Amino acid sequence: MKTGVIESQGSHPNQTIPGARPVARDAIELLASAVIFDGARSADVRKLNLTAPKPDDVVVEIFWSGISTGTERLMWTGEMPPFPGMGYPLVPGYEAVGRIVQSDLAPQRVGELVFVPGARCFEGAHGLFGASASRLVVPAAKAHCIEMAQPREGVLLALAATAYHSIGGSVLPDLIIGHGVLGQLTARLVVALGGNPVVWEINAARRTDVGYAVISPDTDTRRDYVSICDMSGDADIVDKVLPHASHGAEICLAGFYSARPSFAFPLAFRKEMRLRVAAEWRPSDLDAVIALVRDHRLPLSGLITHVSPASGAAGAYATAFADPSCLKMIIDWGSSDV
């Protein structure tokens, strides 16, 4: 357990899904506690009204939501480049797990444990992704049924889908840059799909023995990497990795870059480097990782290192972005007292 956060123990009090009783429509309050960014480095938890559900929407009571150290960090620091839907006040987040408590068109779905990649259901706040709240109204198609031994690990599914989307080139990556939570998920996926990656990591504490090589880039003498996937968000990564790449190597930029990525042209020219950018995951990517998790081919254990009640959200964001020991921080809405 990490200092300053509350670690959940055992089953969530609302986690038992089989046999869950439908909740009457008039019992569903369209009000939620939500994380709100009012500006740079300003995180609070406040009540927000939710938009009324349409016939094909579901209402989801959220148990856990995740904090992203990529896009959410940039929103929190104020460094996020112009992006559709961006503005303050803002409800962040695109990783949530909860249960359906209302579904008009498909009442049999009430009680399902689902992963939700965000929502735009808040009155008086922007919902850029918008998953960090105690209750969400979302289209039924965006509530993805999951069956997991450790349901809170479901918050990692969006990152796993992002990792899966990034390795969709012609060859599995043989070099992954960055061993944070996204880099680790990428490496686990590559191994699950039959690859044998090397991972570069500058933080010695993250160079752990995990069944594949995790090394400092300063010690790497290889010059034959064919498929390289960057998860670090380092805008200068192309120049750093090209000396280690083979002729015709492909470099995938899969992080999110606040600075303008650039590289010197001569070495890229001589090596006939190919550059690819991986953007947001697609529904097929999420389906693929859910199947891999279900088949026990993609482990998600050991990646959630910190858990905070929603009442401590402001401190949770600071910890998630500043503490190098924090791989993944999640907010527990079930233990919230707000």
DRENDO-1510 file (C-alpha; in Angstrom, 1 decimal, always signed):
<recs>
REC; n; res; u; v; w
REC; 1; MET; +0.0; +0.0; +0.0 .
REC; 2; LYS; +1.3; +3.4; -0.9 .
REC; 3; THR; +1.4; +6.3; +1.6 .
REC; 4; GLY; -1.4; +8.8; +1.2 .
REC; 5; VAL; -3.8; +6.5; -0.7 .
REC; 6; ILE; -6.4; +4.0; +0.3 .
REC; 7; GLU; -6.0; +0.5; -1.1 .
REC; 8; SER; -9.2; -1.5; -1.6 .
REC; 9; GLN; -9.2; -4.9; -0.1 .
REC; 10; GLY; -11.3; -7.9; -1.2 .
REC; 11; SER; -14.5; -7.5; -3.2 .
REC; 12; HIS; -16.2; -4.3; -3.9 .
REC; 13; PRO; -19.5; -4.1; -2.0 .
REC; 14; ASN; -21.4; -3.7; -5.3 .
REC; 15; GLN; -19.3; -6.0; -7.3 .
REC; 16; THR; -21.6; -9.1; -7.2 .
REC; 17; ILE; -23.3; -8.9; -10.6 .
REC; 18; PRO; -25.2; -12.3; -11.1 .
REC; 19; GLY; -28.7; -12.0; -9.9 .
REC; 20; ALA; -28.5; -8.2; -9.4 .
REC; 21; ARG; -32.0; -6.7; -9.3 .
REC; 22; PRO; -33.1; -4.1; -11.8 .
REC; 23; VAL; -33.3; -0.6; -10.4 .
REC; 24; ALA; -36.6; +1.2; -11.0 .
REC; 25; ARG; -36.3; +4.1; -13.4 .
REC; 26; ASP; -37.6; +6.6; -10.9 .
REC; 27; ALA; -34.9; +5.5; -8.5 .
REC; 28; ILE; -32.1; +6.7; -10.7 .
REC; 29; GLU; -30.9; +10.1; -9.8 .
REC; 30; LEU; -29.4; +12.0; -12.7 .
REC; 31; LEU; -26.7; +13.5; -10.5 .
REC; 32; ALA; -23.1; +12.4; -10.2 .
REC; 33; SER; -20.0; +13.3; -8.2 .
REC; 34; ALA; -17.3; +14.1; -10.8 .
REC; 35; VAL; -13.7; +15.1; -11.0 .
REC; 36; ILE; -13.6; +18.6; -12.5 .
REC; 37; PHE; -10.6; +20.4; -13.8 .
REC; 38; ASP; -11.3; +24.2; -13.5 .
REC; 39; GLY; -7.9; +25.1; -15.1 .
REC; 40; ALA; -4.3; +24.1; -14.9 .
REC; 41; ARG; -3.4; +22.1; -11.8 .
REC; 42; SER; -6.8; +22.5; -10.4 .
REC; 43; ALA; -8.7; +19.3; -9.6 .
REC; 44; ASP; -11.8; +19.1; -7.5 .
REC; 45; VAL; -14.8; +16.7; -7.0 .
REC; 46; ARG; -18.2; +18.3; -7.3 .
REC; 47; LYS; -21.8; +17.3; -8.0 .
REC; 48; LEU; -23.0; +17.7; -11.6 .
REC; 49; ASN; -26.4; +17.1; -13.2 .
REC; 50; LEU; -26.5; +14.5; -16.0 .
REC; 51; THR; -28.3; +14.7; -19.2 .
REC; 52; ALA; -31.4; +12.6; -19.4 .
REC; 53; PRO; -30.8; +9.2; -21.1 .
REC; 54; LYS; -32.1; +8.6; -24.6 .
REC; 55; PRO; -33.9; +5.3; -25.3 .
REC; 56; ASP; -30.7; +3.7; -26.5 .
REC; 57; ASP; -28.6; +4.9; -23.5 .
REC; 58; VAL; -27.7; +3.1; -20.3 .
REC; 59; VAL; -27.0; +4.5; -16.9 .
REC; 60; VAL; -23.9; +3.1; -15.3 .
REC; 61; GLU; -22.9; +3.3; -11.6 .
REC; 62; ILE; -19.1; +3.6; -11.6 .
REC; 63; PHE; -16.9; +1.7; -9.2 .
REC; 64; TRP; -13.5; +2.7; -10.4 .
REC; 65; SER; -12.0; +5.1; -12.9 .
REC; 66; GLY; -8.3; +5.5; -14.0 .
REC; 67; ILE; -6.0; +8.5; -14.3 .
REC; 68; SER; -4.0; +8.7; -17.5 .
REC; 69; THR; -0.5; +10.0; -17.2 .
REC; 70; GLY; -0.5; +10.9; -20.9 .
REC; 71; THR; -3.4; +13.1; -22.1 .
REC; 72; GLU; -4.8; +13.8; -18.6 .
REC; 73; ARG; -1.4; +15.0; -17.4 .
REC; 74; LEU; -1.4; +17.5; -20.3 .
REC; 75; MET; -4.9; +18.7; -19.4 .
REC; 76; TRP; -4.0; +19.0; -15.8 .
REC; 77; THR; -0.8; +21.0; -16.5 .
REC; 78; GLY; -2.5; +23.1; -19.1 .
REC; 79; GLU; -0.1; +21.9; -21.9 .
REC; 80; MET; -2.7; +20.0; -23.9 .
REC; 81; PRO; -2.6; +21.2; -27.5 .
REC; 82; PRO; -5.9; +22.4; -29.1 .
REC; 83; PHE; -8.2; +19.4; -29.2 .
REC; 84; PRO; -11.9; +19.1; -30.1 .
REC; 85; GLY; -14.0; +19.2; -27.0 .
REC; 86; MET; -11.2; +20.7; -24.9 .
REC; 87; GLY; -12.2; +23.5; -22.4 .
REC; 88; TYR; -12.7; +24.2; -18.7 .
REC; 89; PRO; -14.5; +23.2; -16.6 .
REC; 90; LEU; -13.6; +19.7; -17.7 .
REC; 91; VAL; -14.4; +16.2; -16.6 .
REC; 92; PRO; -11.4; +14.1; -17.6 .
REC; 93; GLY; -10.9; +10.4; -18.0 .
REC; 94; TYR; -11.6; +7.6; -20.4 .
REC; 95; GLU; -11.2; +4.5; -18.2 .
REC; 96; ALA; -14.1; +3.4; -16.0 .
REC; 97; VAL; -15.7; +0.2; -14.7 .
REC; 98; GLY; -19.1; -0.1; -13.2 .
REC; 99; ARG; -22.5; -1.7; -13.5 .
REC; 100; ILE; -25.5; -0.9; -15.5 .
REC; 101; VAL; -28.4; +0.3; -13.3 .
REC; 102; GLN; -30.8; +1.4; -16.1 .
REC; 103; SER; -31.3; +0.1; -19.6 .
REC; 104; ASP; -34.7; +0.9; -21.2 .
REC; 105; LEU; -34.3; -1.0; -24.5 .
REC; 106; ALA; -32.4; -4.0; -23.0 .
REC; 107; PRO; -33.5; -4.3; -19.4 .
REC; 108; GLN; -31.7; -7.7; -19.2 .
REC; 109; ARG; -28.5; -5.7; -19.2 .
REC; 110; VAL; -29.2; -4.2; -15.8 .
REC; 111; GLY; -26.6; -5.5; -13.4 .
REC; 112; GLU; -23.9; -6.1; -16.1 .
REC; 113; LEU; -20.3; -5.3; -15.2 .
REC; 114; VAL; -19.1; -3.0; -17.9 .
REC; 115; PHE; -16.1; -1.0; -19.1 .
REC; 116; VAL; -16.9; +2.5; -20.2 .
REC; 117; PRO; -14.4; +4.6; -22.3 .
REC; 118; GLY; -16.0; +7.9; -21.4 .
REC; 119; ALA; -19.1; +10.0; -21.7 .
REC; 120; ARG; -20.5; +13.3; -22.7 .
REC; 121; CYS; -23.4; +13.5; -20.3 .
REC; 122; PHE; -22.6; +16.5; -18.0 .
REC; 123; GLU; -24.5; +19.7; -17.7 .
REC; 124; GLY; -22.2; +22.7; -17.1 .
REC; 125; ALA; -18.9; +21.0; -17.9 .
REC; 126; HIS; -17.0; +19.8; -20.9 .
REC; 127; GLY; -16.7; +16.0; -21.2 .
REC; 128; LEU; -13.5; +15.4; -23.1 .
REC; 129; PHE; -13.7; +11.6; -22.6 .
REC; 130; GLY; -15.4; +12.3; -19.3 .
REC; 131; ALA; -15.2; +9.0; -17.4 .
REC; 132; SER; -14.1; +10.2; -14.0 .
REC; 133; ALA; -17.5; +10.4; -12.3 .
REC; 134; SER; -19.6; +8.2; -10.0 .
REC; 135; ARG; -22.4; +7.8; -12.6 .
REC; 136; LEU; -22.5; +8.1; -16.3 .
REC; 137; VAL; -25.1; +8.1; -19.1 .
REC; 138; VAL; -23.7; +6.5; -22.2 .
REC; 139; PRO; -24.9; +4.9; -25.4 .
REC; 140; ALA; -25.5; +1.2; -24.8 .
REC; 141; ALA; -22.9; +0.3; -27.4 .
REC; 142; LYS; -20.2; +2.1; -25.4 .
REC; 143; ALA; -20.8; +0.0; -22.3 .
REC; 144; HIS; -18.7; -3.1; -22.9 .
REC; 145; CYS; -19.5; -6.2; -20.9 .
REC; 146; ILE; -16.5; -7.7; -19.1 .
REC; 147; GLU; -15.9; -10.8; -17.0 .
REC; 148; MET; -12.7; -10.5; -15.0 .
REC; 149; ALA; -11.5; -12.1; -11.8 .
REC; 150; GLN; -10.3; -8.7; -10.6 .
REC; 151; PRO; -12.9; -6.3; -12.1 .
REC; 152; ARG; -11.0; -3.1; -11.1 .
REC; 153; GLU; -8.3; -4.1; -13.6 .
REC; 154; GLY; -10.8; -3.4; -16.3 .
REC; 155; VAL; -9.8; +0.3; -16.1 .
REC; 156; LEU; -6.7; -0.8; -18.0 .
REC; 157; LEU; -8.6; -2.0; -21.0 .
REC; 158; ALA; -8.5; +1.4; -22.8 .
REC; 159; LEU; -4.7; +1.5; -22.5 .
REC; 160; ALA; -4.4; -2.2; -23.5 .
REC; 161; ALA; -6.5; -1.4; -26.6 .
REC; 162; THR; -4.3; +1.6; -27.3 .
REC; 163; ALA; -1.2; -0.7; -27.1 .
REC; 164; TYR; -2.9; -3.2; -29.4 .
REC; 165; HIS; -3.7; -0.5; -31.9 .
REC; 166; SER; +0.0; +0.7; -31.8 .
REC; 167; ILE; +1.4; -2.7; -32.7 .
REC; 168; GLY; -0.8; -3.1; -35.8 .
REC; 169; GLY; +2.1; -2.7; -38.3 .
REC; 170; SER; +3.4; -5.4; -40.5 .
REC; 171; VAL; +5.9; -6.7; -37.9 .
REC; 172; LEU; +5.6; -7.0; -34.1 .
REC; 173; PRO; +7.8; -4.5; -32.3 .
REC; 174; ASP; +11.2; -5.8; -31.3 .
REC; 175; LEU; +12.0; -2.5; -29.5 .
REC; 176; ILE; +9.6; -0.7; -27.2 .
REC; 177; ILE; +10.5; +2.6; -25.6 .
REC; 178; GLY; +9.2; +3.3; -22.2 .
REC; 179; HIS; +8.2; +0.8; -19.4 .
REC; 180; GLY; +5.4; +2.7; -17.8 .
REC; 181; VAL; +2.0; +1.2; -17.8 .
REC; 182; LEU; +1.4; +1.6; -21.5 .
REC; 183; GLY; +4.9; +0.3; -22.3 .
REC; 184; GLN; +4.3; -2.7; -20.1 .
REC; 185; LEU; +1.0; -3.5; -21.7 .
REC; 186; THR; +2.6; -3.2; -25.1 .
REC; 187; ALA; +5.3; -5.6; -24.1 .
REC; 188; ARG; +2.9; -8.1; -22.6 .
REC; 189; LEU; +0.8; -8.0; -25.8 .
REC; 190; VAL; +3.9; -8.6; -28.0 .
REC; 191; VAL; +4.8; -11.6; -25.8 .
REC; 192; ALA; +1.2; -12.9; -26.0 .
REC; 193; LEU; +1.3; -12.7; -29.8 .
REC; 194; GLY; +4.6; -14.5; -30.0 .
REC; 195; GLY; +7.2; -11.7; -30.0 .
REC; 196; ASN; +10.3; -11.2; -27.9 .
REC; 197; PRO; +10.7; -7.4; -27.3 .
REC; 198; VAL; +13.5; -5.4; -25.8 .
REC; 199; VAL; +12.3; -2.4; -23.7 .
REC; 200; TRP; +14.2; +0.8; -23.1 .
REC; 201; GLU; +13.6; +2.5; -19.8 .
REC; 202; ILE; +15.6; +5.4; -18.3 .
REC; 203; ASN; +14.1; +5.0; -14.8 .
REC; 204; ALA; +16.1; +2.3; -13.0 .
REC; 205; ALA; +13.2; +1.5; -10.7 .
REC; 206; ARG; +11.2; +0.3; -13.7 .
REC; 207; ARG; +13.8; -1.9; -15.1 .
REC; 208; THR; +12.5; -5.0; -13.4 .
REC; 209; ASP; +12.7; -8.7; -14.3 .
REC; 210; VAL; +9.4; -9.4; -16.0 .
REC; 211; GLY; +10.2; -12.1; -18.5 .
REC; 212; TYR; +11.6; -9.9; -21.3 .
REC; 213; ALA; +14.6; -7.6; -21.4 .
REC; 214; VAL; +14.2; -4.1; -19.9 .
REC; 215; ILE; +17.4; -2.1; -20.3 .
REC; 216; SER; +18.9; +1.4; -20.2 .
REC; 217; PRO; +19.2; +2.8; -23.7 .
REC; 218; ASP; +22.7; +3.8; -22.9 .
REC; 219; THR; +23.8; +0.1; -22.6 .
REC; 220; ASP; +22.2; -1.1; -25.8 .
REC; 221; THR; +24.7; -1.9; -28.6 .
REC; 222; ARG; +22.2; -3.3; -31.1 .
REC; 223; ARG; +21.8; -1.7; -34.5 .
REC; 224; ASP; +19.3; -4.0; -36.1 .
REC; 225; TYR; +15.9; -3.2; -34.7 .
REC; 226; VAL; +13.2; -3.5; -37.4 .
REC; 227; SER; +10.0; -2.4; -35.7 .
REC; 228; ILE; +10.2; +0.2; -33.0 .
REC; 229; CYS; +7.3; +1.5; -30.9 .
REC; 230; ASP; +7.7; +4.6; -28.8 .
REC; 231; MET; +5.5; +4.9; -25.7 .
REC; 232; SER; +7.6; +7.6; -24.0 .
REC; 233; GLY; +6.1; +10.8; -25.5 .
REC; 234; ASP; +9.7; +12.1; -26.1 .
REC; 235; ALA; +9.4; +14.4; -29.1 .
REC; 236; ASP; +13.1; +13.8; -29.9 .
REC; 237; ILE; +12.9; +10.0; -29.8 .
REC; 238; VAL; +13.5; +9.5; -33.6 .
REC; 239; ASP; +17.0; +10.9; -33.4 .
REC; 240; LYS; +17.8; +8.8; -30.3 .
REC; 241; VAL; +16.6; +5.5; -31.7 .
REC; 242; LEU; +17.7; +5.7; -35.4 .
REC; 243; PRO; +21.3; +4.7; -34.7 .
REC; 244; HIS; +19.9; +1.5; -33.3 .
REC; 245; ALA; +17.6; +0.8; -36.2 .
REC; 246; SER; +18.1; -1.4; -39.3 .
REC; 247; HIS; +17.8; -0.2; -42.8 .
REC; 248; GLY; +14.1; +0.3; -43.6 .
REC; 249; ALA; +13.0; +0.2; -40.0 .
REC; 250; GLU; +9.6; +1.4; -39.0 .
REC; 251; ILE; +9.2; +3.7; -36.0 .
REC; 252; CYS; +5.7; +4.0; -34.5 .
REC; 253; LEU; +4.9; +7.2; -32.5 .
REC; 254; ALA; +2.3; +5.9; -30.1 .
REC; 255; GLY; +2.7; +8.3; -27.2 .
REC; 256; PHE; +1.1; +11.8; -27.1 .
REC; 257; TYR; +3.5; +14.6; -27.8 .
REC; 258; SER; +3.1; +18.1; -26.3 .
REC; 259; ALA; +6.2; +19.3; -28.1 .
REC; 260; ARG; +6.6; +19.2; -31.9 .
REC; 261; PRO; +8.2; +15.9; -32.9 .
REC; 262; SER; +11.2; +16.4; -35.1 .
REC; 263; PHE; +14.3; +14.6; -36.4 .
REC; 264; ALA; +17.5; +15.2; -38.4 .
REC; 265; PHE; +16.9; +14.1; -42.0 .
REC; 266; PRO; +20.3; +12.7; -43.2 .
REC; 267; LEU; +20.3; +9.5; -41.1 .
REC; 268; ALA; +16.6; +8.9; -41.7 .
REC; 269; PHE; +17.3; +9.3; -45.4 .
REC; 270; ARG; +20.2; +6.9; -45.4 .
REC; 271; LYS; +18.3; +4.3; -43.5 .
REC; 272; GLU; +15.1; +4.9; -45.5 .
REC; 273; MET; +13.2; +5.0; -42.2 .
REC; 274; ARG; +9.4; +4.6; -42.2 .
REC; 275; LEU; +7.4; +6.6; -39.7 .
REC; 276; ARG; +3.9; +5.6; -38.5 .
REC; 277; VAL; +1.6; +7.3; -36.0 .
REC; 278; ALA; -0.8; +5.3; -33.9 .
REC; 279; ALA; -3.9; +7.3; -32.8 .
REC; 280; GLU; -7.0; +6.3; -30.8 .
REC; 281; TRP; -7.9; +2.7; -30.5 .
REC; 282; ARG; -10.9; +1.3; -32.4 .
REC; 283; PRO; -13.7; -1.0; -31.2 .
REC; 284; SER; -12.0; -4.0; -32.8 .
REC; 285; ASP; -8.9; -3.3; -30.7 .
REC; 286; LEU; -10.9; -3.3; -27.5 .
REC; 287; ASP; -12.6; -6.6; -28.6 .
REC; 288; ALA; -9.3; -8.2; -29.2 .
REC; 289; VAL; -7.8; -7.3; -25.8 .
REC; 290; ILE; -10.9; -8.3; -24.0 .
REC; 291; ALA; -10.7; -11.7; -25.7 .
REC; 292; LEU; -7.0; -12.0; -24.8 .
REC; 293; VAL; -7.7; -11.2; -21.1 .
REC; 294; ARG; -10.6; -13.6; -21.1 .
REC; 295; ASP; -8.4; -16.3; -22.5 .
REC; 296; HIS; -5.7; -15.6; -19.9 .
REC; 297; ARG; -3.2; -14.6; -22.6 .
REC; 298; LEU; -2.9; -11.0; -21.5 .
REC; 299; PRO; -2.3; -10.5; -17.8 .
REC; 300; LEU; -3.2; -7.2; -16.2 .
REC; 301; SER; -2.0; -7.8; -12.7 .
REC; 302; GLY; +0.7; -5.7; -11.0 .
REC; 303; LEU; +0.0; -2.5; -13.0 .
REC; 304; ILE; -2.4; -0.8; -10.6 .
REC; 305; THR; -0.1; +0.5; -7.9 .
REC; 306; HIS; -2.2; +3.2; -6.3 .
REC; 307; VAL; -5.9; +3.6; -5.3 .
REC; 308; SER; -7.5; +6.7; -3.9 .
REC; 309; PRO; -11.1; +7.4; -2.8 .
REC; 310; ALA; -12.8; +10.1; -4.8 .
REC; 311; SER; -12.6; +12.5; -1.9 .
REC; 312; GLY; -8.8; +12.5; -2.3 .
REC; 313; ALA; -8.9; +13.1; -6.1 .
REC; 314; ALA; -6.8; +16.3; -6.1 .
REC; 315; GLY; -4.0; +14.6; -4.3 .
REC; 316; ALA; -4.4; +11.5; -6.4 .
REC; 317; TYR; -3.7; +13.5; -9.6 .
REC; 318; ALA; -0.6; +15.1; -8.1 .
REC; 319; THR; +0.6; +11.6; -7.0 .
REC; 320; ALA; -0.2; +10.0; -10.4 .
REC; 321; PHE; +1.8; +12.7; -12.3 .
REC; 322; ALA; +4.7; +13.3; -9.9 .
REC; 323; ASP; +5.5; +10.0; -8.1 .
REC; 324; PRO; +7.7; +7.8; -10.2 .
REC; 325; SER; +6.6; +4.7; -8.3 .
REC; 326; CYS; +3.0; +5.3; -9.5 .
REC; 327; LEU; +2.4; +3.2; -12.6 .
REC; 328; LYS; -1.4; +3.5; -12.4 .
REC; 329; MET; -3.6; +5.4; -10.1 .
REC; 330; ILE; -7.3; +4.6; -9.9 .
REC; 331; ILE; -10.1; +6.4; -8.2 .
REC; 332; ASP; -12.5; +4.3; -6.1 .
REC; 333; TRP; -16.0; +5.7; -6.2 .
REC; 334; GLY; -17.4; +3.1; -4.0 .
REC; 335; SER; -15.3; +4.3; -1.0 .
REC; 336; SER; -16.0; +8.0; -1.8 .
REC; 337; ASP; -17.5; +10.1; +0.9 .
REC; 338; VAL; -18.2; +13.1; -1.3 .
</recs>
